[in-house]
């Protein structure tokens, strides 16, 4: 059975917002891992009815055998996709203030 290495992935939520994350645990990517996004922030964007039928799309954007390469690429992709912007996504790192300092 083929196995992915360490990865950077993009989650797309039903409202179109995204989350960029990495999976560098164990020996490589786990299909069941969906990141460490803030549940309360995501839930606040949806009604109770919407949360009852909820699908998230997961796309692998980058794969490598070295954790350091994945960590570097994750930061790059968070900036590229602007997923720290609350209007775009659910990442809460790499804000403009942090990049400018």
N, C-alpha and C positions, 0 to 999 in steps of 0.2 A: 504494500500500500504506500503510495507517495506521501511524503511528509514535507510540509513547508518549513523553512528555517524561521528565523526571527523576522517579524514583519512590522510594517506601519500600515494601518488600515484607516479607512474612512467609513464612519457610520452616517447614514442619511435617515433622518427621522421623518415621520409623515408630514410635518409642516415644512419640509425642505431644509431645515437647519442641519448642520453637520457637526461631527466630532471627529477629530484626528487623534488616533492613539497608536500605541505600540504594544507588541506582545513579545517580551524578551524573557519569559519564564520558561522553566524546564528546558526541554531540548528543542523547543521551537513552538510555532504557532499552535494554539489550541482553538478549535472551531467554536467552543463554548465560551471563550473569553470575549467580553464586549466592553472592556475598559473600566475606567474609574471616573466616569462623568458624574456630575452632581445630580442625583436623582430628584431632589427638590426643585432645582432650576428647570429641569426638563418637564416634570409634572406640572409646573405652574403654567406652561404653555398650552396645556390641553385640558379639555373638559373631562369630567368623570366618564361620560359616554365614550369619548374618543379613546380614553385609556383602556376601555374594555375590549377594543379591537385594534391592536397596536402592532405595526410591523416596522422593523428597522432593517435597512439594507446595509450589509457589510461588504466593502470592497477592499481587497489587498492592493495597496499602492506601491509597496516596495518590499523586497525580501533580501536578506543577507545572512551570512553565517556568523557575522560578528555583531555583538550587542552594541558596540560603540557606533558602528555605521548606522544602525537602526535608530539609535537615540539622536544622532546628528540629523538624519533625514526627517525624523518626526518634527523636530523644531523647524526645519526648512519648510516642510509642508503645512504646518500650522500657520506660518507666516504667508505662504503662497496662497492658501485657500482662505486666509483671513478668518479662520474659525474661532479666534478669540474675540472677534467683534460680536456682541450679543445679538445683533440683527442677523448675523450669518451663522453662528454656531455656538457650541456649548463648551469649547475649551476656555479655561480661565487662566491660561498662562500666556506668555509672549505678548502682553499688552503693549500698546504704543509707548507708554511711559517706561516700561522695562527696556524696550529696544533702544530708546533714545538716551538712556542713562549710561 
